[in-house]
């Protein structure tokens, strides 16, 4: 696999508390060597110095214009990487990086999204308690929310509901409390943590593969928000929730999808190195990625 690392350390969709250090932490933990990556990383210029805590009047989101500027640059890099047939391993930042990623993919074809996240990320701006675009990135990339964000290059939707799979949600009670739209009421295929525990990972993975195999798309993108991991093994996130998947479960999902030959890239987001004083969690995430890419599916 010809992997191109793209470093996209934006905090515009969250807050400047440390997630912008994710690329440095994973690279420092040996990501390049462990994944046998030869190409030097590409760094996307951020607009982090423009961060504001004030919601924009037009969108009711934080930092909308800055996110657009950053997303345009990231989208161009993603589309260029895809045209070269390189695997785009993209290191955030917060998960608003998905806007630029999916917009870039949409500009060169029709792609599916496997979204691994403890949260639904399906708020409308007026529902979000924070105004942070990381609350609403899945909603935006599927064509909802302000057009300023959801329609870059007239690409809305960047991915359709029927070509989207959500894995690992465990914030249903909180989302309901704040009035978020329910992803289960859409065509998005949802396999929340409760479903995984009830059915078992192997049956759920078979359901996911059945869904993927029925998609008429040019490729698949995996979004790996590290808070999908159990809080016991990855507390280094800004919005913690009890429970979650273990590394072996995440590796089983990712390695199974990678072995379909249809995955064109993966984003890693939300891990906050400032909450990982020893560096152990960063090392564990890198080892887990190595297992996903290179270990036999078990």
N, C-alpha and C positions, 0 to 999 in steps of 0.2 A: 504494500500500500504506500503510495507516494503522498506523504502527509505534509501539508503546509500549515504551520502554526500561525494563527492570526491573533494578535493580542489587542483586545478591545476593552480597555479598563475604564469604562464609563461608570460613573456613579449618579448620572443625571436622573435616573428613574428611581433612585432610592435615597440615600443620604451619604455624605462623605465621612464614613466611619471606618473604612478599611477595605471594602470589597475591591477597590481599585488596585489593591496590591496582589490580587489573585494570580495574575500571570507571573509576576516576579516570584511568588512563593512556589508555584508549581514548577516553573523552570528551575528554580533553585533546588528543588527536591529531586531533580534528575529526570524530568519529563523527556527531554530530547534524547538522552542516552537510552532510557528504558523503553521508549517507543521506536528506537532506531531511526530518528528523524535527522535528515542531513541538511535540509534547506533551512536557512536562518529565519527566525520569526519575522513576521511583518507587524509593525506597530501602527495602529490607527490613531491619528492625533485626536485627543479628547477635547471636549469643551468644558471640562470639570471646573475650570476657574470661573465659569459663568454661573455656577450653581446658585439657585435661589430657593428660599423656603416659601415664597409667595406663589399661590396658584395663578396661572394665567387667566385673564378674564374671559377670553374666548373659548378656551378648551376646558377650563377647570382642572387642569393638570399642572404639575410642577415642570418647569424647564422645557416646555413644548418646542420652542424654536431651536433651542440648543440640541435637543434630542434629534430633531429633523436634520440639523447640520451634521451631527455626528453620524446619523443613520445613512445619510447620502454617501458619505465617505466609506462607511463599512459596506454598504450595498455594492458599491463599485468594486471593492476588493473581493467580495464574495463572488460576484458574477465573473470577474476576471479569473479567479482561482478555479471556478467551475469550468470555464471555457478551456482551461489548460488541463482539465481532468485530474487535478490534484484534490486530495481529501482535505477539506477545510476544517481543521481543529481549532475552534475559536474560543479563546479564554476571556471571559468578562472580568470584572464588571458585574453590574446587576443585570437582571434578565430583560430589561428594556432593549438590550442589544439584539434581541430576537427580531425587532422591527426592521433593522437594517439587513439582517441576515435573510429573512424571508422575502423582503422587497428585492434584494439582490438575486435570489433564486428565481423569483417570479419573472424577472426581466430576461431570463434565459430559458425558461421552460415552466413546467407544471410539476410541483413538488409536494410531497406529503410531509407531515410533521408528527413525530412521536415526542410528546411533551411529558417529561418526568419531573414532577414538582409536588411538594407537600401541599401547595396552595392551588386553588383553581385559577387564580390570576384572571378573573373574569368580571371584575367590577367595571361598571360604567363610571366615568369621572365623578358624577354627582353622587354616586353610591360610596365611593372610596373614602374611608376615614382620613386618609393622608394626602390624597392627590398625587401620590407617587405612581409613576407609570409602571413600575414593577408590580403594582396591584392589578394591572389591567392588560398586560402584554398579550396574553392569549386572546382576549377579546379583540384587541386592536388588529392582530395579524390575521384574524378570521373575518375582518371587514366591519367591525363594530367601532363605536367611539368616534372621536373627532377626525374628520377627513384629513386634517393637517398631518396626522400621524398614520392613519389607516390607508391613505391613498397616495403614497409617494409614487411618482412617475405614472400616475393613473393605473396603479397595479392592484387596486382593491378588488377582491380580497387577495392577500398574498398566498393564502392557503384556504381551501374550502373546508367546511365542517366535516364533510364525509371523508376527507383525506387527513383528518386530524385524530390522534389518539392521545388521551390523557391518562397517565399512570401515576398512582401513589397519593392522590389527594387525601388529606386528613384534616382540612380546615372547614368542613361543612357547617358545623355549628356557628363558627365565627362568621363565615360568609353569609349565612342566613340571618344572623343578628344584625348585620349592617345592610341587608337588603340586596346583596349581590345577585345578579342573574344566575340561574342554575345551569351549569354546563350539561347536566343530565337531561335537560329539556331541549337539547339541540341534537343534531346529527353527529356530534362529536362522540366517539367511542370512549367511554369512561370506565376505567378499572381502578377504583379507589382502594385505599389500604384495606378497608373492611372487606371488599370483594376479594382481594388477593388472599386475605387470611381465611375467608370462608371457602373459596374454591381450591386454593392451593396454587403455588406459583407455576407449576408445569401446565395445569389446565388453562390458567390465565394466559400464559405465553402462547399456547396453542390458539386461543381465541384471538390474540393479537396478530399472530402470523396469518390466521385465516383472513383477518381484516386487511392486513398489508397485501396479501396475495391477490385480493380482489380489487386493489387500487390500480387504475390506469394512469400512472404517473412516470415522470422521468427519473425520479429518485426520491430518497427519504432523508430527512434531516432529523437527528436526535438532539433534543434539548435536555441537558442534564443539569437541573438546578440541585445543588448538593444538599439542600434542606430536605430532599426526598429521603435522604439517609436518616436512620434513627437518630434522635437527639442524643442518645447515649454515646454514639460513636462520632457524631459530628455536631457538637454544640456551637461551633464557630460560625454562626449565622445570626443575622440581626433580628429576625422574627422566629423565635423558637416555638416548636410544638412537640408535645410528647409523642413517643412512638416513631414508626418509620421503618424503612427497609434496611436490611443489613447489606454489607458490601457484596456478599456472594449472590444475593438476589439481584442487585443492580448489575453485576457482571453477567449474570445469566441472561437478563433482558438484553443488555447491550451486545454481548457476544453473539447471541442468537440472531439479532437483527443484522449485525455486521456480516454474518456469514450468509446472508441472503444475497450479498453482492450489490444491493440496491442503495445502501447508505452512502451519501456523498459528503457528509460532514457532521460535526457534533459541536455543540456549544456547551461550555461549562461555566456556571455562574453562581453567585451569591456567597460562596465560601469567603469568610473574612479572616485573613491571616492575623489581624490584630487580636483576635480571640483565640489564637492557637499559639500560645507563648512558647511551647517546646518545638513546634514544627512537626509534631508527630502526625497530626491530622493531614497536613499537606502531603507528607510522605505516604500516608495510607491512601489518599485519593489518587496519587500518581501510580502507586502499586496496583490499585484497583483498575485504573485505566489500562495499564499494561496487561492485566488479566483479561479485560474485555477485548482488547485488540489481538492478543496473541495466545491465550490459553484455550485449550479445547473446551467446547461446550460440554458441561456436565449435567 
